[in-house]
Structure formats: structure tokens, C-alpha cells
Amino acid sequence: MEPLVQIKNLHISFNTYAGEVKAVRGVSFDIYKGEMLGVVGESGCGKSVTSNAIMRILPTPPAEYKQGEIIMDGKNLLGLSESHMQRIRGKDIGMIFQDSMASLNPTMNVGSQIAEVIRRHQKVSSDKAKRQAIEMLHLVGLSNPEKRYHQYPHEFSGGMRQRAMIAIALALNPKLLIADEPTTALDVTIQDQILKVMKTLIEKSDASVMLITHDLGVVAETCRRVVVMYAGQIIEQGAADHIFYNAKHPYTKGLLLSVPSMKMDKTKALEPIVGSPPDLFSPPAGCPFYARCKYAMKICKDSCPVMEAIPENDGQAHEASCWLNSLNYREALGERAVTL
């Protein structure tokens, strides 16, 4: 399968008065055509910074692209001019932001904001842009779209605003949709409706999706592949079945154990991941999860593991960066090697 977007060895820092925050450190992954890729991890692990880098909307300064490439349609997005990126945003890459109330303009009615995106990239009349905007409001499941077109964001509920954000993001049938926690602060019923709307519209347009979320249940339901991030790095990635049923990094296993399940023993408490992520002003030399890992060894503190392939019977790619899975280190340990 051909990648739509390739992120290669991406390093992003924020230069602050207190020093350099190394927010993204050597991130590499592909997004394939027509797939929904899930990106999970704790707050501050670099998920949103990576997605904003694809859109090139990080303010520079304080942000600085230190190293790496983001390849789409044979072009490195990090090397394009701002005017070129403005032609790509909305048309080729759409984005649903975390906070729909803060992302929508409170001084404009919702329909005009959708129509503005259409007119910005297509040479159409105001009337045609309005008709297309009303059609998008209908497609995302809003009742009486002609009335909703003239209403303002404060007149919409949280779920309605999120649908409006989806309508804006998909108005031009982008090749890539970045959904940054699109179901945050929504109740489970509205969450399910929003996900169904996204899946239906994506299937119709054959778009690719980068879904950023804390909710592993959402990922299990919607995504084919999963990328797990921690402390600005990717620590595991692979097919969703492998991540959920054959996780190889202690952090991934910790995330899964901290989620309630219908099958779990109700007499046992959930297992939280003790401790806090490392300070990215001065990232550790070794594994970033060392201080919180119950399997930690001396080599974990001194040396950072690299991503290594995990053999799977179905042949699908599965990688993790953990010394417990390193063939070289396990051979050196011999019979004392520990497996997860």
C-alpha cells in the first residue's frame, strides 16, 4: 500500500525563557491512503505538536523544526512557503481541532465559516458556496441545515459544534483529515454519533485519517493501525489487533491495564501508571519510560532502545522500542532474559 504522508525523523523544539523544550524527538511513521491511523498517549507526549506540524501551524518562534521531513505528494511540507501551505490547508489537509467552541469564529454564523473555506479554494459564487455549505451541514447530520446555516456557534450544543467542525474540515474532500481528539468532552451517545458521521463521510471520499485520542475504546472501534507516543517519541506501532492483544512495550501495556473492561475482575482496582512523564527540558539519556517501568534494567537508564520489528504470524508490521524485546540484548542475557 502506498503512503499518503511520510513523517521521517521529525524533531521539534520550543525555545522558551526557561530553555529548550524538546517536544518531538525523532518521530517517524506513515499514513496510508484510505486508512484511519490512531495516535495515542498521555497529554504532553507530542501528539498534537506532530499533527500541527503536518499542517504547519506551529508558531515559529517559539517552535523550531530542528530536523526531519514531512512528505506528501512528493513534496516536503516543511520546505514549502506559507503561501503554498495556504493552498494545501483545507484543500488537501483538513483538521478537526480539540475545542470546537474556541476553533469556530463567534462573530460569524456557522454556515458562512463553511462557505468561506469553499470560496477560498474554489472559484464559485457566493450562492453556490452557500448551497454546498448547507449540503455539508446536512451530511454531518444536523437537522434543518438551512436554519443552522444562519446560526452562531453559541447557539449550537457541543455535539452540533463538533459536527460543524467536521463539515468545515471535509468541505473540500481533503486527502488527509487530522482529527485531534474530536470526541473530547462529549457524552458517549454523541461521541458514537460523531464517530459514525466521520466514518461514513471518510468512506465516501476515501480520505485518510489521523485520529488523535486518549480513548483506547475509540481507537479499537475505528482504527486499523495504532501509533503509541511517549515523551515526544514513538515507543510502539503496529496493527490495532497487535497493539491491543500483543502489546510489547510496558507503557502500552500500562495504558491498556488502566482502562476499565466488561471482562475485568470487578473485585480488583484498575492499575494506574505510577509517576509522571520525564521533563522534556532535559530528556533522559536512556529509555524515557525508565523511571515508571517495573521491568526497568540498568541498560534502560543508560541507553535508549531503538525500534525493532516484532515477529507476527499474520506478517503485518509491528515495532516496539524496548530492551526487553531487543534480540541483541536478550541474546546477551541468555536465560536471564525477561519477556513481557
C-alpha positions in Angstrom: 0.0 0.0 0.0 1.3 3.4 -0.9 1.8 6.0 1.9 -0.1 9.3 1.5 2.1 11.0 4.1 5.6 10.1 5.4 7.0 11.6 8.5 10.7 11.0 8.8 12.9 11.6 11.8 10.9 14.7 12.9 12.4 16.8 15.7 10.6 19.9 17.0 11.6 22.1 19.9 10.1 25.1 21.6 12.6 27.8 22.7 11.4 29.4 25.9 12.8 31.7 28.6 13.4 28.6 30.7 15.2 26.8 28.0 14.6 24.4 25.0 11.6 22.1 25.3 12.3 19.0 23.1 8.6 18.3 22.3 9.1 15.8 19.4 12.2 13.7 19.2 12.8 11.5 16.1 9.2 10.7 15.2 8.8 8.6 12.1 5.6 7.0 10.7 3.5 6.7 7.6 -0.2 7.4 6.9 -1.6 5.2 4.1 -4.3 6.1 1.6 -7.8 5.3 2.8 -6.8 4.2 6.4 -7.6 5.5 9.8 -4.5 5.7 11.9 -4.8 6.1 15.7 -2.3 8.1 17.7 -2.5 7.6 21.4 -0.5 8.6 24.5 -0.7 10.8 27.6 -1.1 14.6 27.5 2.2 16.2 26.6 3.6 13.3 24.7 3.8 15.2 21.3 0.6 14.0 19.5 -0.9 17.5 18.8 2.5 19.0 18.1 3.1 16.4 15.4 -0.3 16.9 13.9 0.1 20.7 13.9 3.5 20.2 12.2 1.8 18.4 9.4 -0.5 21.4 9.0 2.5 23.8 9.5 0.5 25.9 12.0 3.0 25.9 14.9 4.1 29.5 15.6 7.8 30.0 14.7 9.2 31.2 17.1 8.9 29.7 19.7 8.6 26.5 17.7 11.6 25.3 15.7 11.7 22.4 13.2 15.1 21.1 14.1 15.3 18.1 11.8 13.2 15.8 9.6 10.8 15.7 6.7 7.0 15.5 6.2 6.5 14.2 2.7 3.1 14.5 0.9 2.6 14.2 -2.8 6.3 14.1 -3.3 6.8 17.5 -1.5 8.4 18.2 1.8 5.8 20.3 3.6 8.4 21.7 5.9 10.2 23.3 2.9 7.2 24.9 1.3 6.4 28.7 1.5 3.5 29.9 3.6 1.5 30.9 0.5 1.9 27.3 -0.8 0.8 25.8 2.5 -2.3 28.1 2.5 -3.3 26.4 -0.8 -2.8 22.9 0.8 -4.6 23.6 4.1 -8.3 22.9 3.8 -8.0 21.5 0.3 -5.5 18.6 0.7 -5.4 18.5 4.6 -8.4 19.2 6.8 -8.3 19.4 10.6 -10.8 19.0 13.4 -9.4 20.8 16.4 -9.8 19.8 20.1 -12.0 22.6 21.3 -14.8 23.3 18.8 -16.0 26.4 20.7 -12.6 28.0 20.6 -12.0 27.0 16.9 -15.2 28.4 15.5 -15.4 32.2 15.0 -18.0 33.5 17.4 -18.7 36.6 15.3 -19.7 34.7 12.1 -22.6 32.3 11.6 -21.6 28.7 11.2 -22.7 28.4 7.5 -20.5 31.4 6.5 -17.5 29.8 8.0 -18.0 26.7 5.9 -18.7 28.7 2.8 -15.5 30.8 3.4 -13.4 27.6 3.2 -15.1 26.6 -0.1 -14.7 30.0 -1.7 -11.1 30.3 -0.6 -10.1 27.2 -2.6 -12.8 27.1 -5.4 -13.8 29.7 -7.9 -17.5 29.5 -7.1 -20.2 32.2 -6.5 -21.5 33.1 -3.0 -24.8 31.3 -3.7 -23.1 28.1 -4.8 -20.8 28.2 -1.8 -23.8 28.6 0.4 -25.6 25.7 -1.2 -22.5 23.5 -0.7 -22.2 24.6 2.9 -25.9 23.7 3.6 -25.3 20.3 1.9 -22.3 19.7 4.2 -24.4 20.6 7.3 -27.0 18.0 6.1 -24.3 15.4 5.5 -23.0 15.7 9.1 -26.5 15.0 10.4 -27.6 18.5 11.5 -31.4 18.9 11.3 -32.9 21.8 9.4 -29.5 22.8 7.8 -31.0 25.9 6.2 -31.7 27.3 9.6 -28.4 26.1 11.1 -26.5 27.9 8.4 -27.5 31.3 9.8 -27.0 30.4 13.5 -23.9 31.3 15.5 -21.6 28.8 17.4 -23.1 29.8 20.8 -26.5 28.6 19.6 -25.1 25.1 18.9 -24.7 22.3 21.5 -21.2 20.7 21.9 -22.1 17.8 19.6 -23.5 20.2 17.0 -20.4 22.4 17.1 -18.3 19.3 16.6 -20.4 18.3 13.6 -19.9 21.8 12.2 -16.1 21.4 12.6 -16.3 18.1 10.7 -18.3 19.9 8.0 -15.6 22.6 7.7 -12.8 20.0 7.7 -14.4 17.8 5.0 -16.0 20.6 2.8 -13.4 20.1 0.1 -12.9 16.4 0.4 -9.3 16.6 1.6 -6.9 13.7 1.1 -6.0 13.7 4.8 -8.2 14.5 7.8 -6.5 15.2 11.1 -8.9 14.7 14.0 -7.4 16.0 17.2 -9.5 14.4 20.0 -12.8 15.1 18.2 -14.9 13.5 20.9 -13.4 15.2 23.9 -16.0 16.4 26.5 -18.9 14.7 24.6 -21.1 12.2 26.2 -20.9 8.6 24.9 -24.1 8.8 22.8 -23.0 11.9 20.9 -19.4 10.5 20.7 -20.8 7.4 18.9 -22.8 9.6 16.5 -19.8 11.8 15.7 -17.6 8.7 15.0 -20.2 7.2 12.7 -20.6 10.5 10.8 -16.8 10.7 10.4 -16.5 7.0 9.2 -19.4 7.4 6.7 -18.0 10.6 5.2 -14.5 9.2 5.0 -15.6 6.0 3.3 -17.4 8.1 0.7 -14.4 10.3 0.0 -11.7 7.6 0.5 -9.8 10.0 2.7 -7.0 9.1 5.1 -7.5 9.9 8.8 -5.0 10.6 11.6 -7.1 10.2 14.8 -5.5 11.6 17.9 -7.2 10.5 21.1 -6.8 9.4 24.8 -9.7 7.0 24.4 -8.4 3.5 23.6 -12.0 2.3 23.1 -12.5 4.7 20.2 -9.2 3.5 18.7 -10.2 -0.1 19.0 -13.5 0.6 17.2 -12.3 2.7 14.4 -8.6 2.3 13.6 -6.7 -0.3 11.6 -3.2 0.8 12.8 -2.0 2.4 16.0 1.0 4.6 17.0 1.8 4.9 20.7 3.7 8.0 21.7 5.5 8.8 24.9 7.8 11.8 25.9 8.0 13.0 22.3 8.9 9.6 20.8 7.1 6.7 19.2 7.6 3.7 21.5 5.3 1.2 19.7 3.3 1.0 16.5 1.5 -1.7 14.5 -1.8 -3.2 13.6 -4.6 -2.4 16.1 -5.0 -6.2 16.9 -1.3 -6.5 17.7 -1.3 -3.4 20.0 -4.4 -4.5 21.9 -3.7 -8.2 22.2 0.1 -8.5 21.9 1.5 -5.2 23.3 5.2 -5.3 23.7 6.1 -2.1 25.4 5.4 -1.7 29.2 3.9 1.7 28.6 1.4 0.4 26.1 0.5 -2.5 28.5 0.1 0.1 31.2 -2.3 2.1 29.1 -4.4 -1.0 28.4 -4.5 -2.1 32.0 -5.7 1.4 33.2 -8.8 1.1 31.0 -12.0 -0.5 32.5 -13.3 -3.5 30.7 -16.5 -5.6 30.9 -14.4 -8.7 31.3 -12.2 -7.5 34.1 -12.4 -8.8 37.6 -14.6 -6.3 39.4 -13.0 -7.0 42.7 -9.7 -5.6 41.5 -8.8 -2.0 41.1 -7.5 -0.5 37.9 -3.7 -0.4 37.6 -2.6 3.2 37.1 0.8 4.1 35.6 2.7 5.4 38.7 4.7 8.6 38.3 4.9 11.3 35.7 6.4 11.7 32.2 10.0 13.0 32.1 10.9 16.7 31.9 11.4 17.5 28.2 13.7 20.4 29.1 16.3 17.7 29.7 15.1 14.4 28.4 16.7 11.2 29.9 19.6 9.6 28.0 18.1 6.2 28.2 14.5 4.9 27.8 12.1 7.8 28.6 9.8 5.3 30.5 12.6 4.1 32.7 11.6 5.9 35.9 8.0 4.5 35.7 8.7 1.0 34.4 8.5 -2.0 36.8 10.7 -4.0 34.4 13.5 -1.4 34.2 17.1 -2.6 34.0 20.4 -0.8 34.2 20.7 -0.6 30.4 17.3 1.2 30.2 18.7 4.1 32.3 21.9 4.4 30.3 20.9 3.7 26.7 17.7 4.4 24.7 16.4 1.4 22.8 15.7 1.6 19.1 12.6 0.5 17.3 12.8 -3.2 16.4 10.4 -5.4 14.5 8.2 -7.8 16.5 7.5 -11.1 14.6 3.8 -11.6 13.9 2.1 -14.7 12.4 0.0 -12.6 10.0 3.0 -10.8 8.6 1.7 -7.3 9.5 4.3 -4.8 10.7 4.7 -4.4 14.5 7.5 -2.4 16.1 8.5 -1.5 19.7 11.4 0.2 21.3 12.1 -1.7 24.5 15.2 -3.6 25.7 13.1 -6.5 26.8 12.2 -7.2 23.2 15.7 -6.5 21.8 17.1 -9.6 20.3 20.7 -8.4 20.8 20.2 -7.7 24.4 18.2 -10.9 25.1 21.0 -13.0 23.5 23.5 -11.3 25.8 21.3 -12.0 28.8 20.7 -15.6 27.8 18.4 -17.5 30.1 18.0 -14.4 32.3 16.1 -12.5 29.6 12.7 -11.3 30.6 9.7 -11.4 28.2 6.5 -9.4 28.6 
